[in-house]
């Protein structure tokens, strides 16, 4: 059986909506708009974006009630992995090391972050031996 193609990469605005849906679960357009209201985005803009996202396969819409309820159709972890892989390929010529070094140079890491990175590196090293 053929696999369906991966959904397109979300735009920045679509990603903001997906963050709300991933964090809160299924929501109405009003719920998402209320969450994004600090960004000064209009209700109709959120509505239109979510309709477009449904057409793209990024969200699913439940039309069984008067207020349509939307939920993310793509997993957060899978989306982030695809976006990081795309960034590594396009910007860092496929170099994971370069991507990580630039990220750590530009974004402060907590002691907990660094410990988690060390643990991941140790696990990867053990997998290769």
Number of C-alpha atoms within 10 A of each C-alpha: 3 4 5 6 6 11 13 11 15 16 10 9 11 17 15 15 24 26 14 19 21 17 10 13 13 20 20 18 23 16 16 23 22 14 14 17 12 8 9 8 12 12 16 12 12 19 16 12 16 25 18 14 24 17 12 15 16 23 22 20 20 14 10 8 7 7 12 15 19 23 21 22 18 16 11 15 9 10 18 12 11 13 14 14 16 15 16 18 14 11 11 16 12 14 14 15 11 14 19 13 10 12 12 12 10 9 8 10 13 9 9 9 11 13 12 12 13 12 12 12 12 11 11 11 10 9 8 6 5
